[in-house]
Amino acid sequence: MTVRYDCSHGFFHRDILTPKGETTKQAIPIQNLKDALTYAEQDIKDRWEWYKEKFKKGMKK
């Protein structure tokens, strides 16, 4: 699993990408770009190991 944050579709969201190429968008109800950046940075800092393990498990399937 890979995670990416952006607001390119007119709203702040997290894209979850699987090793198989599947993508899921998860809207996050934050309007202020500064707050959105802070949220994304903190999530990645807090959960990077979890994201890494999910990605590695997905590669084994």
C-alpha positions in Angstrom: 0.0 0.0 0.0 1.3 3.4 -0.9 -0.4 6.6 0.4 -0.5 9.9 -1.4 -2.2 13.2 -0.4 -3.4 15.8 -2.8 -6.1 18.3 -3.6 -5.9 18.1 -7.4 -9.6 17.1 -7.9 -10.9 20.2 -6.0 -10.9 18.5 -2.6 -8.3 17.3 -0.1 -8.0 13.6 -0.2 -5.8 10.6 0.4 -5.1 8.2 -2.4 -4.4 4.6 -1.3 -2.5 2.7 -4.0 -2.0 -1.1 -3.9 0.8 -3.0 -5.4 -1.7 -4.4 -7.9 -2.4 -0.9 -9.2 -5.8 -0.3 -7.5 -6.5 3.2 -6.2 -9.0 4.3 -3.6 -9.7 8.0 -2.9 -10.6 8.9 0.7 -12.0 12.5 1.1 -10.7 14.3 4.2 -12.9 17.2 5.2 -10.2 19.9 5.6 -10.6 23.1 3.6 -7.5 25.0 4.7 -4.4 24.0 2.7 -2.0 24.7 5.6 -4.1 22.4 7.9 -4.3 19.8 5.1 -0.5 19.7 4.8 -0.1 19.5 8.6 -2.5 16.5 8.6 -0.8 14.7 5.8 2.7 15.2 7.3 1.6 14.0 10.7 -0.2 10.9 9.3 2.9 9.9 7.3 5.2 10.4 10.3 2.9 8.5 12.6 2.0 5.6 10.3 4.9 5.2 7.8 5.9 1.8 9.2 2.3 0.5 9.0 2.0 1.7 5.4 5.4 0.0 4.6 4.3 -3.3 6.1 0.9 -3.2 4.2 2.8 -2.6 1.0 5.3 -5.4 1.6 2.4 -7.8 2.4 0.6 -6.8 -0.8 3.7 -7.5 -2.8 3.8 -11.1 -1.5 0.3 -12.0 -2.7 
